[in-house]
Amino acid sequence: VLLRRIYYGWFIVITAGAAEFANAASSITVLTIFVIPMTDEFGWSRTEISGATSIGALLGATIAPLIGRIVDRLGSRLVLVVGGLAVAGSCFYLAAAQTLLGFYIAFTVARTADQGLIKIGTTPVVAKWFYRFRGRAISSVFFMGMLGVLVMVPAVQFIISEWGWRAAWVVLGAVMVAVGVMPSLLFMRRRPEDMGLFMDGMPPIQNGGQKESGVDGSFELELDVDLRWRISLVIRTPAFWLILTSLFVISTASSGVILHLMPYLTEESGISAKSAVGVISGFTASGAFATLAIGAVSDRLPPRLLMAGSYLVSAAAMGLLIITDSLPEAYLFAVLQGFAAIGINLTSPILLAEYYGRWTIGSMYGIVRAAQVAGFAIGALISGVVYDSTGSYQLAFFIFLFIALISACFIFVAKKPNQNQRRTSSAEV
């Protein structure tokens, strides 16, 4: 009886969160733990390692818009199951990898599934089930993803130290099957209307858009907050392209730092490998806390301002990292960058849903995610090339500092589309 009284949207949140938790297997933050042991064993360069993440990211970017349309039309269950199996299979193959080509094939598949399938299958489906608590619901999914990284980073480091890096890949694959694939297969649904439910579990009211409360103080959804934009009109608005550009630019800085963070801290900042793993965990812990804090305030504060603020915090973090030569400074960087990264990723789908509604959120998020993934690929490659050319990451990090400031400027001027255009789009659907 209790389960029947719980809005099914929260089960969607748990299922999507489980997929994100297990998807830590394909994250750059976890890969950075493998960089040193794999390059030591095989003699690969940092550019070669970065290249695998870049190719997979670009392929993920290529399919993301198409997958977004599939999520809007068919739902996320198939997308998450296929993506999860692809990541798990790649992890199992990586455990037996002997050549650079084999590494490229496996990790390219994993990153393609991560960026082109799993990321597109989790956040948009949650946005379709919520309005009033959209920020908190999406933040819960992001929190589970950050928790996955927070758990996996020390676990992978421990497994590598005790049994080697091959055993670590096997464990990551098994976690994806058990935690990511199975719940998605059993519990994921497309949207509330398919189950005879309403968004937020409450029927809409017809009162000209005014909020009302029942005798118990419960919230009811206004009809005109659930407007429907056609994707063909969304992409004609300046705001959408400003958001898109800002996310592309900041993503180059994000991946360019995170993939190479551990080698930078150990080789250029004089921090031990064990302490560097602690810093990476601190970055993830900061992001996990930020998901809850930003998710709560995003239901009350404009997501555009939260997003712009996150860009500025990222710029401050980059500046600090450039001069970091002690463990306290490294941890402060981790806290700042953790808040900034999660603030950007969390507020972007909330901002899109606020500006354009939920009905094409999959298509919008697929396009935006493609831009982000392209940025991830370029950023990781920039750091690798700069290091191999100069023997240092300093120049790359100066570039990323400038990039973060440019991103903030883009989002500051991305104003909400005008009401007349929005009503026209809603009427055409």
C-alpha positions in Angstrom: 0.0 0.0 0.0 2.8 2.4 0.9 4.5 1.8 -2.5 1.3 2.6 -4.3 1.2 6.0 -2.5 4.7 6.9 -3.6 4.8 8.8 -6.9 6.3 6.5 -9.5 8.6 9.3 -10.7 10.7 8.7 -7.6 11.3 5.1 -8.8 12.4 6.6 -12.1 14.9 8.8 -10.2 16.3 5.8 -8.3 16.6 3.8 -11.5 18.3 6.6 -13.4 20.5 7.3 -10.4 21.6 3.6 -10.3 22.6 3.7 -14.0 24.7 6.8 -13.3 26.3 5.2 -10.3 27.4 2.2 -12.3 28.5 4.5 -15.2 31.4 5.7 -13.1 33.2 2.8 -14.9 33.5 5.0 -18.0 34.2 8.3 -16.3 37.4 10.3 -17.0 37.8 10.6 -13.2 38.1 6.8 -12.9 40.2 6.5 -16.0 42.8 8.8 -14.6 43.6 6.1 -11.9 44.5 3.7 -14.8 46.8 6.2 -16.6 50.0 5.6 -14.8 49.8 1.7 -14.4 48.7 1.2 -18.0 51.3 3.6 -19.5 54.0 2.1 -17.3 53.2 -1.4 -18.5 52.7 -0.7 -22.2 54.8 2.4 -22.7 52.0 4.5 -24.2 52.2 8.3 -24.2 49.7 10.6 -22.5 48.5 11.7 -26.0 47.7 8.2 -27.0 45.7 7.6 -23.8 43.8 10.9 -24.4 43.1 9.9 -28.0 41.0 7.0 -26.9 38.8 9.2 -24.8 38.6 11.8 -27.6 37.5 9.3 -30.3 34.8 7.7 -28.0 33.6 11.2 -27.0 33.3 12.3 -30.6 31.3 9.2 -31.6 29.1 9.8 -28.6 28.5 13.3 -29.7 27.6 12.1 -33.2 24.8 9.8 -31.9 23.6 12.0 -29.0 21.0 14.0 -31.0 19.5 10.9 -32.5 19.4 9.2 -29.1 17.7 12.3 -27.6 14.9 11.9 -30.2 14.5 8.2 -29.3 14.2 9.1 -25.6 11.4 11.6 -26.5 9.5 9.1 -28.6 10.2 5.6 -27.1 11.7 6.3 -23.6 14.9 5.5 -21.9 14.7 1.8 -21.1 16.2 0.4 -24.3 18.8 3.2 -24.4 20.0 2.6 -20.9 20.1 -1.2 -21.2 22.1 -1.1 -24.5 24.4 1.5 -23.1 25.0 -0.3 -19.9 25.8 -3.6 -21.7 28.2 -1.8 -24.0 30.1 -0.3 -21.0 30.2 -3.6 -19.2 31.5 -5.5 -22.2 34.1 -2.8 -22.7 35.3 -3.2 -19.1 35.6 -6.9 -19.5 37.6 -6.6 -22.7 39.9 -3.9 -21.1 40.8 -6.4 -18.4 42.4 -8.6 -21.1 43.8 -5.8 -23.3 47.3 -6.3 -24.7 47.6 -3.7 -27.4 46.9 0.0 -28.0 44.4 -0.9 -30.7 42.5 -3.1 -28.3 42.4 -0.3 -25.7 41.2 2.1 -28.3 38.4 -0.2 -29.4 37.2 -1.0 -25.9 37.4 2.4 -24.3 36.0 4.1 -27.5 32.9 1.9 -27.2 32.6 2.6 -23.4 32.9 6.4 -23.9 30.5 6.3 -26.8 27.9 4.5 -24.7 28.5 6.8 -21.8 28.2 10.1 -23.7 25.8 9.1 -26.4 23.5 6.7 -24.6 23.6 6.7 -20.8 23.9 10.4 -20.2 21.0 11.0 -22.7 18.9 8.3 -21.1 19.0 9.5 -17.5 18.5 13.2 -17.0 15.8 13.9 -19.7 13.5 11.1 -18.5 13.6 12.5 -15.0 12.7 16.0 -16.3 9.7 14.5 -18.0 8.3 13.2 -14.7 8.7 16.4 -12.5 8.0 20.1 -12.6 7.8 21.4 -9.0 10.7 19.2 -7.7 12.6 19.0 -11.0 15.7 20.5 -9.6 15.8 18.1 -6.6 14.9 15.1 -8.8 17.6 15.7 -11.3 20.1 16.6 -8.6 19.4 13.2 -7.0 20.4 11.5 -10.2 23.6 13.5 -10.4 24.3 12.8 -6.8 24.1 9.0 -7.4 26.5 9.5 -10.3 29.0 11.4 -8.2 28.6 8.9 -5.4 29.5 6.2 -7.9 32.8 8.0 -8.7 33.4 8.7 -5.0 33.1 5.0 -4.3 34.9 3.7 -7.4 38.0 5.9 -7.2 39.4 4.6 -3.9 38.0 1.1 -4.7 39.8 1.0 -8.1 43.0 2.3 -6.5 42.8 -0.4 -3.8 42.1 -3.2 -6.3 45.0 -2.0 -8.6 47.4 -2.0 -5.6 46.3 -5.5 -4.5 45.4 -7.4 -7.6 46.4 -5.2 -10.6 44.6 -2.9 -13.0 43.0 -5.8 -15.0 41.0 -7.0 -11.9 39.8 -3.4 -11.5 38.3 -3.4 -14.9 36.4 -6.7 -14.2 34.9 -5.3 -11.1 33.7 -2.2 -12.9 32.0 -4.3 -15.6 30.2 -6.5 -13.0 28.9 -3.4 -11.1 27.5 -2.0 -14.4 25.5 -5.2 -15.1 24.1 -5.6 -11.6 23.5 -2.0 -10.7 23.0 -0.2 -14.1 21.5 -2.7 -16.5 19.1 -4.8 -14.5 17.1 -1.9 -12.7 16.7 -0.1 -16.0 15.3 -3.2 -17.7 12.8 -3.8 -14.9 11.7 -0.3 -13.8 12.3 2.4 -16.4 9.2 4.0 -18.0 8.9 6.8 -20.6 6.7 9.5 -18.9 3.9 9.7 -16.4 1.1 9.8 -19.0 2.0 6.3 -20.2 1.0 5.0 -16.7 -2.1 7.2 -16.4 -0.3 9.6 -14.1 0.3 13.3 -14.1 3.6 15.2 -13.8 4.5 15.4 -10.1 1.7 13.0 -9.4 -0.9 15.8 -9.3 -3.5 16.8 -11.9 -3.2 20.1 -13.7 -5.6 23.0 -12.9 -7.2 25.4 -15.3 -7.1 28.8 -13.7 -5.1 30.9 -16.1 -1.8 29.8 -14.7 -2.4 30.8 -11.1 -1.1 28.5 -8.4 -3.6 27.0 -6.0 -3.4 24.7 -3.0 -5.7 22.1 -1.7 -7.1 22.0 1.8 -4.0 20.0 2.8 -1.7 22.6 1.4 -0.6 20.4 -1.5 0.6 21.8 -4.8 -1.2 21.5 -8.0 0.4 22.0 -11.4 -0.6 25.0 -13.6 -1.4 24.1 -17.2 0.7 26.8 -18.8 4.0 25.7 -17.2 3.9 22.5 -19.4 4.3 24.2 -22.7 5.4 22.3 -25.8 8.2 23.6 -28.0 8.9 22.0 -31.4 12.6 21.3 -31.6 12.7 23.1 -35.0 11.8 26.3 -33.2 14.0 25.7 -30.2 17.1 25.8 -32.4 16.0 29.1 -33.9 16.3 31.0 -30.6 19.5 32.9 -29.7 19.3 31.6 -26.1 19.6 28.0 -27.1 22.8 28.7 -29.1 24.3 30.8 -26.4 23.7 27.9 -23.9 25.1 25.4 -26.4 28.2 27.4 -27.1 28.9 28.1 -23.4 28.7 24.4 -22.6 30.9 23.4 -25.5 33.6 25.9 -24.4 33.6 25.0 -20.7 33.6 21.3 -21.4 37.1 21.6 -23.0 38.4 23.0 -19.8 36.7 20.4 -17.6 38.0 17.3 -19.3 41.4 18.8 -20.1 42.0 19.1 -16.3 40.3 16.1 -14.9 41.8 13.4 -17.1 45.3 14.7 -16.4 44.8 15.8 -12.8 46.5 12.8 -11.1 49.7 13.0 -13.2 49.8 16.8 -12.8 49.5 16.6 -9.1 52.1 13.9 -8.7 54.7 15.1 -11.3 54.4 18.9 -11.2 52.9 19.7 -7.8 55.0 17.3 -5.8 52.0 15.4 -4.2 52.2 11.7 -3.6 50.0 9.3 -5.6 48.1 8.3 -2.5 47.4 12.0 -1.6 46.5 12.7 -5.2 43.8 10.0 -5.1 42.5 11.7 -2.0 42.3 15.0 -3.9 40.3 13.3 -6.7 38.0 11.8 -4.1 37.7 15.3 -2.6 36.7 16.6 -6.0 34.0 14.0 -6.3 32.8 14.5 -2.7 32.5 18.2 -3.3 30.5 17.6 -6.4 28.2 15.1 -4.5 27.5 17.7 -1.8 27.0 20.4 -4.5 24.3 18.3 -6.2 22.2 18.4 -3.1 22.8 22.0 -2.3 22.3 23.3 -5.9 19.4 21.0 -6.5 17.6 22.4 -3.5 18.2 26.1 -4.4 17.6 25.5 -8.2 13.8 25.2 -7.4 13.9 28.7 -6.0 16.7 30.6 -7.8 17.1 31.3 -11.5 19.1 28.4 -13.1 20.8 30.8 -15.5 22.4 32.7 -12.6 23.4 29.5 -10.9 25.0 28.3 -14.1 26.9 31.6 -14.7 28.1 31.5 -11.1 29.4 28.0 -11.7 31.5 29.1 -14.6 33.1 31.8 -12.5 33.9 29.4 -9.8 35.5 27.1 -12.4 37.7 30.0 -13.5 38.8 30.6 -9.9 39.6 26.9 -9.6 41.7 26.8 -12.7 43.7 29.8 -11.5 44.4 28.1 -8.2 45.4 24.9 -9.8 48.1 26.7 -11.9 49.9 27.8 -8.7 49.2 24.7 -6.6 52.3 23.2 -4.9 50.8 21.9 -1.6 48.2 19.4 -0.6 45.8 22.0 1.1 45.8 24.0 -2.2 45.1 20.9 -4.1 42.1 20.1 -1.9 40.8 23.6 -2.2 41.0 23.3 -6.0 39.0 20.0 -5.7 36.3 21.7 -3.6 35.9 24.6 -6.0 36.0 22.5 -9.2 33.7 20.0 -7.8 31.1 22.6 -7.1 31.6 24.3 -10.5 31.4 21.1 -12.5 28.3 19.8 -10.9 26.7 23.3 -11.0 27.2 23.5 -14.7 26.0 20.0 -15.5 23.0 20.1 -13.1 21.6 23.5 -14.1 21.9 23.1 -17.9 19.0 20.6 -18.2 17.0 22.5 -15.7 17.5 25.7 -17.6 16.5 24.0 -20.9 13.3 22.6 -19.3 12.5 26.0 -17.8 13.0 27.8 -21.2 11.4 25.3 -23.5 9.4 22.7 -21.5 9.8 18.9 -21.1 8.3 17.5 -24.2 11.4 17.8 -26.3 13.9 17.8 -23.5 15.5 14.6 -24.8 16.1 16.1 -28.2 17.5 19.4 -26.7 19.7 17.6 -24.3 21.0 15.3 -27.0 22.1 18.3 -29.1 23.6 20.1 -26.0 25.3 16.9 -24.8 26.8 16.5 -28.3 28.4 19.9 -28.0 29.7 19.1 -24.5 31.1 15.8 -25.6 32.9 17.4 -28.5 34.4 19.8 -25.9 35.4 16.9 -23.7 37.3 15.3 -26.6 39.1 18.5 -27.6 40.0 19.4 -24.0 41.6 16.1 -23.1 43.6 16.1 -26.4 44.8 19.7 -25.7 46.2 18.7 -22.4 47.9 15.6 -23.8 49.5 17.5 -26.7 50.7 20.4 -24.5 52.3 18.0 -22.0 54.0 15.9 -24.7 55.2 19.1 -26.4 56.4 21.1 -23.4 56.7 18.5 -20.6 54.2 20.5 -18.5 50.5 21.1 -18.2 50.8 24.8 -17.3 50.0 26.3 -20.7 47.0 24.1 -21.1 45.6 25.2 -17.8 46.1 28.9 -18.6 44.0 28.3 -21.7 41.3 26.6 -19.7 41.1 29.6 -17.3 40.5 32.0 -20.1 37.9 29.6 -21.5 35.9 29.5 -18.3 35.6 33.3 -18.3 34.4 33.3 -21.9 31.7 30.7 -21.0 30.4 32.9 -18.2 29.9 35.8 -20.6 27.9 33.6 -23.0 25.5 32.4 -20.3 25.0 35.9 -18.8 23.4 37.1 -22.0 21.3 33.9 -22.7 17.9 35.4 -21.8 14.7 33.4 -21.8 12.9 33.3 -25.2 10.0 35.8 -25.6 6.5 34.8 -24.6 4.9 35.3 -28.1 7.3 32.9 -29.8 6.7 30.3 -27.0 2.9 30.4 -27.4 3.2 30.1 -31.1 5.3 27.0 -30.7 2.9 25.5 -28.2 0.0 26.1 -30.5 1.7 24.3 -33.4 2.3 21.1 -31.5 
